[in-house]
Amino acid sequence: MKVKFYSVINMLFLSGLMLSATNSHAETNFQQTNLPGHVIDTDTIADINSNGVPEIVMLRSLKGQRNTITVTVKDLSTGKLIKSLVYFTKYFQPIDLFTYVGANDEPYVGVTAMNVNTGQVKAKVRNIVSNAVVSTTTLAAGLRSDIVVNCDNGGSIQKVIDSAVPGIALSIVAKGVCDEALLVNRDLKLTSQSNGSLTIQAGDSATAVEVGGPYQVELSDLTLTGNKALTIERNGSVKLNGVLAEGKEAGLVAMMGSMVELEADNTITLASSLCATCDEISAVFLGDNAKMIMTGNSNTITAGTAGEYAMALFSGGRFESGGGLSNNAITGNLAAYSNTTLSFRDIDVDASGYHVEIGSNSTLELSAGTTMTADILDIEFASHLEIYGETGEAVTLTLTDTLDVFSLGSVLIEGPGILVTGDVRLGHNSALDVYDGATLTGDVTTESGSVQGSGNGGTISGTVTNY
């Protein structure tokens, strides 16, 4: 059996990790032996319980024990368990099993495994009689290989995800048009084999990619299309780079504490032209304390056609665009409700012909380098508009209709280089303050109990009317 050990080393160094072949072999042995558990590989050793029959040795991933790599020894004739030994715990992915007989005629069992974080490959050998570890050897460092999928030749990304050892992170490089809806239940890095050569299309009623739990997922240089292009649930974390996410009812939906990062060159959009009768939600929907941050250049979020929403936030959802960026844009209606925050910096927001609604205990923040154009901007019950300017970084808010501030709402316009154009209507117990070089060009109408003021160089150039 030493031959098998050397072949494992040769395989690792000469041809990379052939995980798909290993998994195929494991399934065959598991079915033939009819033994329980997730079996990765099998071998036999000489009789150690003195009944004249060899023993079967199985490399297993135990159910309920995340990333625990175990060797189980059973009597081949009776199936009786002889012993079970742990070789590696979390962060390792099993590769192969090997056995040999030592100089003392005692059997030895070894396991090779890869550290999923570093790519380091190790081999651990135990004396199967005494259970003693006789050696732990590092075979290779950084030898981790991507799994290649060609959907144009019948390949399936979902099959790769489903067949891998539970709990193990995957790195997949794919190309072609994949007609499938992906359910991601592990950490995953998915990218196209060449820039933009990968499309995942889920059809009229499915989601192209669904991240179904607290997993870290990176998607790069690909196109997603479906009823919804991408959904993230239950504390999932997704990073996008060079992704076109085009959904009929939503481009991206993030829920339950999930996190989305837009690095660069991403487009998230509603594809209404693909579904004239769909009940569109929005290009981006953030709810249940989900968060999206924009950290790179040339990102676009668009509603597609007039009257639809580019972004909708509910139940603690939050959006932030970082400073010092360029060519980032949002086009469409905006809505933020129930303890949500829209924080825009260095971004162009085009809601001309659209409606921006900040409702019920929510906040809209505009700061240096941001331009926003809209027909109507509503600051509803107990919500806030905060506009901050800095020298050399202008902030412009242009309204073709009005800025409506409802009861207990507030507007703070503060800092040099701020120009707000449009009429303002203040409701009961609402507040408007213009300070430090900011300018409001438009008429202001106030109801009883509202407060309007300007100071330290702030200017309101229109007529102020109390009624």
Rosetta blueprint (number, residue, H / E / L):
1 M L
2 K H
3 V H
4 K H
5 F H
6 Y H
7 S H
8 V H
9 I H
10 N H
11 M H
12 L H
13 F H
14 L H
15 S H
16 G L
17 L L
18 M L
19 L H
20 S H
21 A H
22 T H
23 N H
24 S H
25 H H
26 A H
27 E H
28 T H
29 N H
30 F H
31 Q H
32 Q H
33 T H
34 N L
35 L L
36 P L
37 G L
38 H E
39 V E
40 I E
41 D E
42 T E
43 D E
44 T E
45 I E
46 A L
47 D L
48 I L
49 N L
50 S L
51 N L
52 G L
53 V L
54 P L
55 E E
56 I E
57 V E
58 M E
59 L E
60 R E
61 S E
62 L L
63 K L
64 G L
65 Q L
66 R L
67 N L
68 T L
69 I E
70 T E
71 V E
72 T E
73 V E
74 K E
75 D E
76 L L
77 S L
78 T L
79 G L
80 K L
81 L E
82 I E
83 K E
84 S E
85 L E
86 V E
87 Y E
88 F E
89 T L
90 K L
91 Y L
92 F E
93 Q E
94 P E
95 I E
96 D E
97 L E
98 F E
99 T E
100 Y E
101 V E
102 G L
103 A L
104 N L
105 D L
106 E L
107 P E
108 Y E
109 V E
110 G E
111 V E
112 T E
113 A E
114 M E
115 N E
116 V L
117 N L
118 T L
119 G L
120 Q L
121 V E
122 K E
123 A E
124 K E
125 V E
126 R E
127 N E
128 I L
129 V L
130 S L
131 N L
132 A L
133 V E
134 V E
135 S E
136 T E
137 T E
138 T E
139 L E
140 A E
141 A L
142 G L
143 L L
144 R L
145 S L
146 D L
147 I E
148 V E
149 V E
150 N E
151 C H
152 D H
153 N H
154 G L
155 G L
156 S L
157 I H
158 Q H
159 K H
160 V H
161 I H
162 D H
163 S H
164 A L
165 V L
166 P L
167 G L
168 I L
169 A L
170 L E
171 S E
172 I E
173 V E
174 A E
175 K E
176 G E
177 V E
178 C E
179 D L
180 E L
181 A L
182 L E
183 L E
184 V E
185 N L
186 R L
187 D L
188 L E
189 K E
190 L E
191 T E
192 S E
193 Q L
194 S L
195 N L
196 G L
197 S L
198 L E
199 T E
200 I E
201 Q E
202 A L
203 G L
204 D L
205 S L
206 A L
207 T E
208 A E
209 V E
210 E E
211 V E
212 G L
213 G L
214 P L
215 Y L
216 Q E
217 V E
218 E E
219 L E
220 S E
221 D E
222 L E
223 T E
224 L E
225 T E
226 G E
227 N E
228 K E
229 A E
230 L E
231 T E
232 I E
233 E L
234 R L
235 N L
236 G L
237 S E
238 V E
239 K E
240 L E
241 N E
242 G E
243 V E
244 L E
245 A E
246 E E
247 G E
248 K E
249 E E
250 A E
251 G E
252 L E
253 V E
254 A E
255 M L
256 M L
257 G L
258 S L
259 M E
260 V E
261 E E
262 L E
263 E L
264 A L
265 D L
266 N L
267 T E
268 I E
269 T E
270 L E
271 A L
272 S H
273 S H
274 L H
275 C L
276 A L
277 T L
278 C L
279 D L
280 E L
281 I L
282 S E
283 A E
284 V E
285 F E
286 L E
287 G L
288 D L
289 N L
290 A L
291 K E
292 M E
293 I E
294 M E
295 T L
296 G L
297 N L
298 S L
299 N L
300 T E
301 I E
302 T E
303 A L
304 G L
305 T L
306 A L
307 G L
308 E L
309 Y E
310 A E
311 M E
312 A E
313 L E
314 F L
315 S L
316 G L
317 G L
318 R E
319 F E
320 E E
321 S E
322 G L
323 G L
324 G L
325 L L
326 S L
327 N L
328 N L
329 A E
330 I E
331 T E
332 G L
333 N E
334 L E
335 A E
336 A E
337 Y E
338 S L
339 N L
340 T L
341 T E
342 L E
343 S E
344 F E
345 R E
346 D L
347 I L
348 D E
349 V E
350 D E
351 A E
352 S E
353 G E
354 Y E
355 H E
356 V E
357 E E
358 I E
359 G E
360 S L
361 N L
362 S L
363 T E
364 L E
365 E E
366 L E
367 S E
368 A L
369 G L
370 T L
371 T E
372 M E
373 T E
374 A E
375 D E
376 I E
377 L E
378 D E
379 I E
380 E L
381 F L
382 A L
383 S L
384 H E
385 L E
386 E E
387 I E
388 Y E
389 G L
390 E E
391 T L
392 G L
393 E E
394 A L
395 V E
396 T E
397 L E
398 T E
399 L E
400 T E
401 D E
402 T E
403 L E
404 D E
405 V E
406 F L
407 S L
408 L L
409 G L
410 S E
411 V E
412 L E
413 I E
414 E E
415 G L
416 P L
417 G L
418 I E
419 L E
420 V E
421 T E
422 G E
423 D E
424 V E
425 R E
426 L E
427 G L
428 H L
429 N L
430 S L
431 A E
432 L E
433 D E
434 V E
435 Y E
436 D L
437 G L
438 A L
439 T E
440 L E
441 T E
442 G L
443 D L
444 V E
445 T E
446 T E
447 E L
448 S L
449 G L
450 S L
451 V E
452 Q E
453 G E
454 S E
455 G E
456 N L
457 G L
458 G L
459 T E
460 I E
461 S L
462 G L
463 T L
464 V E
465 T E
466 N E
467 Y L
